[in-house]
């Protein structure tokens, strides 16, 4: 009984405090922006929207930040109700005008409105917003903990508008279709508020226009009856719309709804909304949109910018939506709070499904330590949990892009969540719900009842497991990008390219299994903050797009994995290629997709979800470049197939001679000369004339796996910081060589030996051929302590002037962007740069991501080039050392200790990221007491 009374008290108190913020008026045509310069703490200028921390201010927990600015109310607004809308204040706001409180709101990342009319004096009006951060809503959402700094301030836009005293206080829209999904019904719930002192009559008129401006519907709702002073009148309206265009991500067709409020036959208020005709249902373990099962291929997205934090410029929202749409995403999960109005407008227009998540995170989860103190079942939290979901729904309900309400992130299900779910379903029964826990296994699985089951970070068997569920299963976070192996990534950005092939494999499995709804890659954008004072913080580089919005190597792989057109098989004849094509679009036939092969227009009429064939004429020995252009105007898939015949390049032949003494073997071959130490069996010098080409090597090397995250104290992995530095890698330390034998034959000069290292021993040989090849073979029994390798192979050391890298390689992607470090061929310059931190502080990069650099070299130069056919290092005079391979070796070069190190690896895996299992982790080995073998061919021009 006592518990019930306390719950009632908490609910009544919360309801009373929030009563005046429940309304969110439809925007009228005239709106005044209150963005810009405000006064902070009565003396400092501050920009709104914005975080105070990112502008150099500190406000501690429990303290109040005071924002003020003058209000200039247009004379034409006299006699009207003046409203101010805050699109987000973190995390508690108290609004005053001329010292009179007009509104209060708890909760960040959601809009609220306050009426300031009664507080205006008509002269020198002053708006004051008193803000506290780190209040209850911040803790329930882990807002500041997650961002690794206090997120406080007016973080989204502020606007002001005037409404007639009798006005539209609410409009809610949704659409349904008939059984054939041909004709539709537009459902409108409208509320009129009478904020005057007299009873009033009012009527509504609805006009629906298509994208070309043609009127589809015009209907008057008639008189709503007399509305008492201070009262409201609500009405529900249904209009039949014949054969409307459907809204889908593939065809994001938008209508425009104009709602006019009339009094005594005169229009007193007009508001305009967009309408997309779409209907969402669940049938068995599938999610249907407009009657068709869909697959969600997406990413998670935070609001983030290194210089402005969680408060981002409005145009950046559209840029994000465009970046992800053009990478073949059709879905965004708004982790872990509702998105801005600008982002939803972009999603509506560009075509993206949105799962809008309420700002509740890690309730009874180890990542949020406050729950060691608090009881997650305590009813006092329920009003705030309901409010977070109510605000989320209110902000996003009229957007067709929003198809799922997420109740919260990575929390433990409880009776409180049961009540939140019931509230959400009652408030908006037109959309399904998710709750981000684990729908199988023993961790964080308490039997949640949301419409869509969720699992985070499955392995490759996850899609098959999902198919056995009675509900659709969404991988709310999956395929985690490498992030926490921070020093490994600083050393070799090529780990990012290694992400791509496993992702393609993973999504193929997701697509295959019915019941596996899809997933959102973790994450979309690097979560990095450059805090005033020089500190770099956040979770770090976990997105296919960096925090400055430059695509990274994983962006290319994501676009490939999510491509709505997949070539399954290529059959080649002398005259044509026959392609077996899978159309992975949910709604679009390939007859609506522009297909070209070497510029020639082709046609295929393969329906959505079907597989068919396409025949392409070809010329003998010529590759065919096939492109598929989405109806929205971007290339969604492309392949190069039917590779050109590679003609062998004749090589010069040089006579070979050798001499030796007690210390070394000396070999001359035309302009080249080798010195091989008899003590250690190492090539200590290779020269061309007087120019040194090799300073040392090839020597066997093991690069240990390294998951060092930088060591910063943390509770949930938020360890990104400025003090993260790359690793040095060395060859095994050679103690001595013995049994050295030098022989000469028609094949060339061969030197065989047995080499002993501090951590192993084995055979190694050099063969120097008349064609200018140095062929090194090894078989090393490894006894070292670093038994879990990232790479192993032969390491060469070249003078620092060999700063130009070129390569050709095979790979999972036949086509890649010229700016991608994983491209199949290219060149890169060393451009090593000494940094004082993990990345340049506070500076917007002017170049491409591939050209970012640290002391080891540029991202492009120092990244592993996987599965090479050839790789070469050159100096500016044309001296070149080239390795050739069969596509099973990997090249990595970097600057270290005043020389260019060059590893030709016979083994390389995908790195040490702990959050991504199979298939990304496949292929890892333990080399303890194993004999490791390999072969390297180096060619000299």
N, C-alpha and C positions, 0 to 999 in steps of 0.2 A: 504493500500500500504506500509506504514511504517513498519507494522508488518511483511509483506511478505519479505521485504528487510532485516529486522533483522534476520528472520528465515534463509534466504539464507546465510547471513554472518556467523551465528552460524554454519550452516551445512558445509560451505566451510572451516571454521577454524578447525572444528573437523575432517573433512575428511583429511585436510592437515596434521594435527598432527598425525593421525592414519594410514596414507597411508602405511608407511613402516612396520606396524605390522599386516597387513591383511593376509600376507602369513603365512602358517603353514606347513612346508615341511613334507612329509611322512618320518618317521624315517628310516635312512639307517641301514645297518647291524652293523656298527661300531659306537658306541656312547661312549663318555667319560663323566663320571659323574663329575660335579663340586660341588657336595655336600661335606659337611665337614666344617672345620674351615675356616672362613673368618675373615677379620679385620673390626671392627665396629668403626665408627667415628675416623678413622685413628690411633686408639690406643688399642682397646679392642678386644679380641677374641670373636667370636660369631658363633654359629652353624647354618648352612644352610642345609636343610630348617628349619625354626623356626620363631616364633614371637619374636620380641625384648622385649616386655613386659614380656613374660614368662621366659626370660633369665635375667631379672633384670634391663632392660634399660628403660628410659623414653625419649620419643621424643614428644614434644607438637604439637598441631595443627598448621600448617603453617611452622613448622621446617622441616629440611631435615635430614634424616639418610643416612649416606654414608657407603656402603659396598665395600670393595676392596679385591682382591686376585690376585696373579700372574697367568698368563696363560702360560702353556707349550704346544706349538703347535708341534705335531709330525713332524719330517722332511719329512715323507712320504706324508704329507698333502700339501706340497708346490705345488702351481699352482692350488689349489682347492679353492672353496668358503667355508669359515668357518662360520658356523651358531651357535648361542647360543639360546637355548630354555629355557624359564622360564615357568614352569607349573603354577605358580601363584605368583603374587606380590601384596601385599595390601598396598595402593590402587592405587598409581601412581608411575610409574617407569621411570627413564631416564637412559639409558645405555650408558656408555662411555668406550672406549678402548684407553689407552694412552692419555686421555684427549679429545678425539674426540667423539662426540655424534654419536652413531650408531642406536639408536632406542628409542622409547618412547611408553608408554602404560598406559591407564587409565582403571582401573577395576580389582578387585581381583577375585580369584578363577577360573581364566581362563588362558590358555596357550597363549604365544605369542613368536615370534621369531625375532631375529635381525641378520643381516649379518655384521660381524666385519672385513671382509677381508681387506678392504681398510685402516683400522685404525691400522693394525698390522705393527710392525717394524721389526719383526723377531728376536728380541733380548730379552729384558726384558719387555715383554708385561704385562700390568696391566689392569684388568677388574674392572670397577667401576660401581656400581648401586646406583643411588641417589633415595631414596624412601621417599615419603610423605604419611602419613596416613590421614584419615579424610578429604579426598578430595571429590569431587562431587559424584563419584561412591560409596564411602562409605556411604554418606548420602542417596543416592537413594536406596541403599540396606540395610540401617540400620545395617551395618555390625558390627561396634563397639558398637553402642547402644545396639544391641541384645546380644552381648557377655559381656556386662557390663565392658568392658575394651577396650582400643585402640588395634585394630587388625592391626598390621603393620609389614612388613618385607617380606622376600623371604620365603613364607610359604609352597611352594611345591618345588619339585626337580628342579635342574638346570642341564642342560646337553649341551654338545658341540659335533658337528659332522662336517664332511667335505663332500662336494658334488662336483661332477665335474662341470666345468663351464657351461656346458649344462646339466641341471638336471630336475628332477621331482619336480615341485613346488606344485602340488596338485593332490590328488586322492580322488574321492568321489564315494562311492559304495551304491547301493541299489538293491533289488531283487523284482521281481513280479512273479506271478504264472498264469497259464492258468485258464480257468473257472472251471476246475475240481480240481485244486490245486495239479496237478500231476507233470507236467513239469514246469520249471521255466526259467526266463530270468535274467541273471546277467547284471546289468547296471553299466558301469564304465565311469566316467568322469575324464579325465586325462589332466593335463596341463604341458607342458615342457617349462622351462624358459631358455633362452640363455643369460647367464651372462658374456659371453666372449665379445671380441671386434670385432669378425668376424661373419658373417652369418654362420649358421650351419644347417646340416640335422640330423635328428634323427628318430629312429623307436622304437616301443614298442613291447614287447612280454609278453603275459599273460599266466600263468600256474596255474591251479586250482587243488589242491590235496585234497582228503578226509582225514578224521582223521587217517586213516591207512597209509597215504602217497601215495596212488594210484592216478595217474594222471587222472583227470576227463576232463580237458580241457587244450589244449595248442594251442595258436593262436598268430600269429604276426600281428601287426596292420599296418605294412607297413610304408613307409616313410611319415612323417608328413609334408613334404615340407620344404622349406628353411625358417629358423627362423632368423629374422634379429637380429643383435647384440643388446642386451638390450631388445629384444622382447620376446613374448610368443606365443605358439601355443597350442590350446585346441582342444580336440577331445572327442566325445561321442561314446561309443562302447556297443553293446549288444550281448550277447552270450547265446545261447539256451543250457540249462542244463537239461538232461533227468532224471526224477524221483530223484531229489536230496532229501536227508534227510531234513526234516523240522527242523528249530530252533523254539523251544518253551521253556518256563521255565521248562516244564516237560521232554523235550528231547532237551537239549541245545547242539545240534550237530553243530560243527564248522568245516568249510573247511579252507584251507589256500590258499591265493592268492599271488602268486609271480609275481611282475611286474619288468621287466628288461628293462632298457634303453640301446639302442644299437646305436653306431656310427661307421659307416664303418664296420658293422658286428661284432664289439666287444662290449661286455657287459661293460658299464661304470658305471652303478648304478643298485642296486637291493634293492627292499623293499618288505617286507612281511606283509600282513594284514590277519586278520581272517574274514571269511564271514559266516554269518548265514542266511539261506534261510527262510525268513518270510515276510509277507505282512500284513499291517494294514489298515483296512477300517472302516468306520462308515456306518451302515445300520439302518436307523430309529433311534431308541434310544438304539442301541446296538453297542458295539465295537467288531469288528471281527479281529481275528488274524488267518491268513491262512484259512479264510473262516468260522471260528467257533467263536461263541459268547463267550466272556471270562468274568470272574468275577475277579476283582482285590482285593486281600486280602493282605494288606500291612501295612507299617509303614512309618512315616516321619523319615528322618535321617539327623543329623548334623555331620560335622566333629568336633570332640571334644575329648579332653583328659585333665584330671585335671592338669597335669604338663606341657603340651605343647600347650594347648589352641586349636585354630582352625587349627594348623599345626600338623598333625598326621603322625606317622611313616607309611611307605608304607605297611608293612605287616598287619597293623591294618585294612586297607580297606578290604582285603580279609577275615579277621576274622569276621568283621561286616557282610559281605555278607553271610558267612557260618552260623553265628548265626541266622540270620533272615530266611535264606532258611530252616534250620533245624527246625525252629519253624513254618513251613508251610506257610510262606509268599511267595507270588509269585510276589511282587511288592514293589518298593521303590520310594517314592517321595523325591527328593534331596532338602529338604528345607534348606535354601532359596537361593541357589546358585548352580552352576554346580558342579558335583562330580569330583573327581580326575580320571586320566587315570587308575590308579590301581583299583579303585572301579569298573569302567565300564568293565575292563578286567575280574574281578572276576564275575560280573553279567553275562557277556557273557558266561563264562565257567560253572558257577554253576547253572545258570538258574533263573534269576530274571528279570521281567519287570522293566524298569526304566522310571519315569517321570522326565526329566531333567529340572530344573527350572532356569531361568535367574535370575541374582542377582539384583532383583528389589523388594522392599518390602515396604508396608505400604505407598504408594503414595496417599496422601489425606485420611489418616486413623488416628484416634485419638491416636493410639499407637506411631505415629511419630510426635512429636510436631513441627518439622520444617515447616510443612505445614500450621501452623498458620501464618507463615511469607511468605512462597512461594506460588505461584499460580500453582496448579497442571496442569493447561491447558497451561501453558507458553511453547511456541514452543522451547525455548532454551534447554529444557530437552530432546527433541525428539532425537537428535543425540546420546545421552548417552543411552537412552532406546533402540534404535535400535542396538547400539554397544554391549550392554549387551546380547541381543538375538543373534546377529551375532556370538559373541564369544562362546556362549553356543552351537550353532549349529555346528560351526566349530570344536569344541572339541569332540562332541559326535556323529556326523552324521554317522560314519562308524561302529557303534556298534549296533548289532542286538537287544541288550537288551533295547536300548532306543526306546520307542514306542510313547512317547508323549513329546511335547515341552510345558513347562509351561512358559507363557509370564511374569508372576510375581505373587507376593503373596499379598493377602488381600489389594488390592488397588481399587480405584474407577475408573470405566471405563470412558474414555474421548475420544475426537477425536484423541489424541496422541496415545492411545492404538489401535484405529482403524488402524492407520498407521503402528504401530508395527506389528499387526496381518497380514496386507497385506504384509509386508516385509518377515515375517516368512513363510507365505504360498507360496510366490514366491520363496524363497530360498530353501525350502524343502517341496514340496507338498506331499511327501510320508508318512508324519506323521501328525496325528491330533494335535490340540492345546487345551490347557486349559488356563483359566484365573481365578485366585483364588479370587473370590468375593462371593456374596450370590445370587444364581439364583432365589430365591423367598424371599418374605418378604420386609420390608421397609428399613432394614439396609444394607448399602454397596451394594445395588442392583441398578445399573444404566444401565442395559440392555446389558451386554457384549455379544460379538458375536463369541467367540471362539467355536471350533467344539464340545467340551465337556463342558457341564454346570457343575458348581461346587457349593457345599454348605458345609459350615463348621459348625460342632457341631449340627447336627440334633438330635432330640429326637427319640423315638422308632417309631413314625409315619413317620419319614423321608423317609424310603424306599418306602412306599406306595405312598407318595407324589412324589417321584422321578419317579415312574412308569408312571405318567401322563405327563411327559415331552416329547417333541418332539425330544430332544437331549439326549444322555446318560448323566446321572448325576453321578458325582464322589463326594464322601464325602472326600474332600482333607485333612480334619482334622476331626476326630471323636473319640468318646470314650476316651476322655481326661483322662489320668491317674491322680490319686490323687496327687496333688503337692502343691497347694497354701494353703491348710489347714495344714501348715507346723508343727505347734506345736502338732496338733492332730496326725500327722504321726510319729513324734518323740516319742509320748507317746505310740501309738499302731500301730505297723507295720502290724497287722492283717487286717487293712483297705485295704492293697494291695491285700490280698487274696480275700477280698470281691468284688474286681473288676471283678473276673473271670466269675461268673455265669451270671451277666448282659451282659457281652460281648458275651457270647455264645448265649444268647437270641437275642441280637442285630444283630449279624452276620447271624443268622438263617433267620431273616427278610430281611437282605440285599440280601442273596442268593435267597430268594423266589421271589423277585420282579424283573421282566424283566424291563429294563430301569434304574435300580439302578446298576451302573457299579461296585461298590465296594467302598473301602475306605482305607485311611491310618490312622492308630491309631496315636494320638498325645501323646507322641512322641516315637522315637525308643530308644534313649540313653539319660541318665541323662545329663543335660547341666550344668556342674559345673567346675569352674576354681579355682585352688589354686594359687593365685597370689603371686609372691615374696613379702615378707614383712609380710605375715601371713593373708592376706585377702582372704576369700572365697566368690566367687561371681557367678552369673549366674541365670538361671531360676530354677535350682534345679533338684530334683529327679523325672522327669516326664517320664522316659522310663522303659520298661520291662527289659532292660539291664542297669546296672549302668555304670557310666563313666569309670570304670576300666574294663568293659566288663564281669561282673559277672551277670548271670541271676537272676532276682528278681521274686517274686511270680507271677506277671502279665505275665511273660514269659510263664509259664505253662498254664495259661488261654488262652493266645493268640494262643498257639500251638493247644489247644483243640478246640477253636472257629474256627480256620482256617483249621482244619483237612479236607483233601480232601475225607475222608471216614467217613460217619456218620451212626451210628446204630440208626435207628428210632424206632425199636420195638424188643422186645425179647419175644418169646413164648417158654415156658419151659414144657417139658414132663419128664418122668422118664429116658428116653433114650437119648434125644437130646435137643439141643436148636435150635430154628429156628430164625434167625436174618433177619430182614428187613433192607437192607442196601441201603443208597443213595451214589452213586458215584459222588462226587463233583469235580473230576478232569475235566478240560476243554478238555483234549486231550487223556487221558490215560484210557484204559480199565483195569478193575481189574484183568484180566487174566495176566497182566504184573506186578501185585503187589504181593509180597510174603505175604501170609496169613498163620498164625500159630495159633493154639489153644492148649495151654499147650504143646507146642513144636511140635505138629502134623501138618504137612503141609496140607493145604486145597486149594481148587481152586474155583474161581468164575469168570465168564466171563461177568460181568455187564459193559456195555459200559459207556463211559464218559457221565455224565449228567443224567444217568438213575438210576432207583431203582429196586432192585431185592432181592432175598432171598439167605441165606446161612445156611445150616444145619450142626450143630456141634455135634458129639457124646459127651456124658458126663457121668460121674460117679455120682451116687446118692450122694447128700449132698456135692459135691465138687465144688468149684468155677472154672470157666473157664477163663483163661487169653488169650485174643485174641490180636494179634498184626498184623499190616499192615505195611510192609516195602516198602517204595518208591523205584522205580527202580534205583534211584540215591544213594541208600544205607543207608538211615536213616529211623527210625521208624516214620511214619507220623500219626499213630493213634493206640490207644490201649484201651482196656476196660477189666475190670473184671466183670463178670456177673455170675448169678447162685450161690449166696452166700452160704457159708458153714453154716450148722446148728450150732447155738451157744448153747452149753449145759449149764444149770444153775450151778453155783458153790455153793456148800453147804456152809452156813455160821455158825460160832459157835453161840451158844445160851448162854447168860449170865443172871443170875438173877439180878433183878433191885431192888434198895432200895433208898428211899429218906428221907431226913430230911429237916427242915427249921427253920429259926429264923426270926427276924424282918428285917434283911438285905438281906437275900439270901435264895435260895433253893439249896440244895446239893444233888446230885444224884450219886450213885455208881453203877457201872456195871462191874463186874469182875475187870480187871486192870484199868479201866477207871473211872474218876471222873469229874463231872461237877459242876461249880458254876454259878448260875444264879442270877443276881442282881434283887432284888425286887423293887429298886428305878427306874431303867431304863429298866428292862426286858431284859437285854443283857446277853448273856453267856460271863462272864468275864474271864473264864478259863476252859479249857478242858485238863486234864492230863492223861497220861498213866504212872502209877507209879509216879515217880518224874519228868518225862519228860513232859514239856508243849507242847501240840499239837496245841491248839488254844489260842490266847491271847484275842481275841474279836470276836464276831459275832455269827451267821449271822445277819447283820444289813442292812436295806433297804438303797439303794444308787441310786442316779441319776447322771449319767455322762453327763454333758451338751455337745451338739454339739459345735465345736469350729473351726472357719475358720480363725483364727489368722495366718497371713502370716509372722509374725516377725516384721512388722511395719517399714521396711526400706523405705525411700522415693523412689518413682519410677514413671514412666510414663506408663509402660505397664506390670506390674507384675513381674519385674525382682528383686525380693525381697529376693532371697536366700542369706544367710549370715552366719557368724559364730555364731552370738548371737541368736540362735533358741534353746529353751530349752523345755523339755517335761513338761507336765502338771501334777499336783497332783490331785488325786481324793479321795474323802472322803465319808463316809456314811452320811445320814442325821443326823443332831445333835439331839440326843434324849434328851428331857426335862424330861419326866417321863413316867412311866408305871402305870396303875391302873387296878383295877378289875382282879388282878392276881389270877388264880385258878389252883391248881395242883390236878390231879386225877390219879389213877393207875387202870389199867385193864389188861386183857390178851393181849391187843394190846401194852401195855407199859405204861410209865409215860408220861402224857400230861400236858403241861402248857399253858394255854390260858391267854391272856391279851389284854388290849387296850393301845396303845403306842401313845404318843404325841411328835411330832418333831417340830422344829422351822419352818418347811415348810410343815406340813401335820400331819395327824393322821390316825389311823386305827387299825385293828386287826392283831395280830400276834400270832402264836402258835408254840410250840416245841413238837414233839412226839419222845421219845427215846424208841426204840423197843427192845425186847429181842435179836434180831439178830444183834444188834450193829449198828442200823441206827439212825441218827438224821434227822428227817423230819421237816422242817420249812415251814410254810405257812404264807402268808401275804396278806392283802388287805388294801392298803394305799390310802387315799384321799389326793392327792398332791396339795399343794397351793403355791409352791415355784416360784421364779422368772425365773429359768431356765426351760422354758416350752418346748424347742425343744431338746429332749435328743438324745445323740448318743447311750447310753445304759442305762438300769436300771435293777436292780436285787438285790441280796443279797451279801454283802461284808463281807468276813472273814479276820482275821488277824492272821498270823502264825509267829512263831519265824524265824529268818533269816536263820537258819540252814536248813529249808525246801526249799532247792535250786534245787531240782530235780523234773521236771515236766514230766508226761507221760499222754497220751490221746489216745482215739479212737473216731472217729467221722464219720458222714456221710457227703456227699457233692456232688457238681456238677461233680466232677472228681472222677471216680472210680479208676484211676491210677494217681499217681503223683510222682515226683522225690523225692528221699530220702533227698534231700537238700532243699526241698520246705517247708516253714513254714506252708503251708496249707495242708500238706500231711494228709492222713486219720488216721494214727497212728504214734506214735513216742515218743521220749524222748528229753528233752532239759534241759540244765543247766543254772542257773541264770547268772553267770559270769558278774555281774554288774561292770561297768567301769566308773570312773569319767572322763568326757571329759572337755576340756577347750573351745570347740567349738562344732558346730553341728555335725562335723565328724573330725576324726584325720587329721591334716593338713600335706600335702606334703608327705604322706606315702602311698606307694602302698600296699593295704591290702594283706596279705598272706593267709587268710582263706576264707571261704565261706561267702556269704552275710548273711545267716541266723545266723552266729556267730558274726557278728558285734554287738557292745553293747554300751549302755550308762549307766547312773547312775540307770536306772530302770531295767536293765538286758539286756540280749542278745535279738536280734530280734526274735529269736525262742521262748525264754522263755516268753517274755512280750507281744507277739502278741496274739490277740484273736483267740482261736480255736473254730470255729463256729460249730454249730449243733452237739454237743458232745453226745456220748453214755456214756462215762465215762472220767473223768480226775482226776489225783491224784498228790498230792505233797508229797514228801518223803524227809527224811534226810538220812545221810550216814549210820545210824544204822539200818535202815529199818522201822522206824516209818513212817506211811502213813496215810494221810487223803484223802479219795476218794469221789468224787461226781459222781452220776449216773443219767442218763437222758434218754429221749426218742428221742433225736435228735432235740429237739426244743429249747435247751438252749445253752449258749455260755460261755466258760471259758476264763478268762484273769487274769494273775498273774504278779506281778511286785514288785520291792523293793521300799519302801518309808518309810521314818521316822524310819529306823532301823528295819523294819519288812517286811515280805512278805505279800502283799495284794493280796487277791484272790476274784475276782468278778465272780459270777455265774449269768449271765445275762439272764433274761427272754425276753428281747428285745435288739436288736442290729441292727443298719443299716449300710450303706456302707460308712459313713463318710461325710464330709462337703465340698468336692471339688466343687467349684462353676461352673466349666466349663463343667461339664458332667451332663446332665439332665436325662430323662428317657432312659432306664430302671434302670440306676444306682441309681437314686434318689427315686425310688419307695419304698414305705413302711415307709417313714418318717411320724412322728406323732407329734401332739401337746398335751401335757399332762396337760395343765392348767385345774385345778379343776376336774381332772379325777381320778377315783379310779383304781389303778394299782394293779394287783394280780399276784401271782406266788407261786411256790413251789420248794423247794430244798431238795434233798435227799443226805445226807452225810453218807458214810459207814466207819466204823472202822474195821480193820482186826481182 
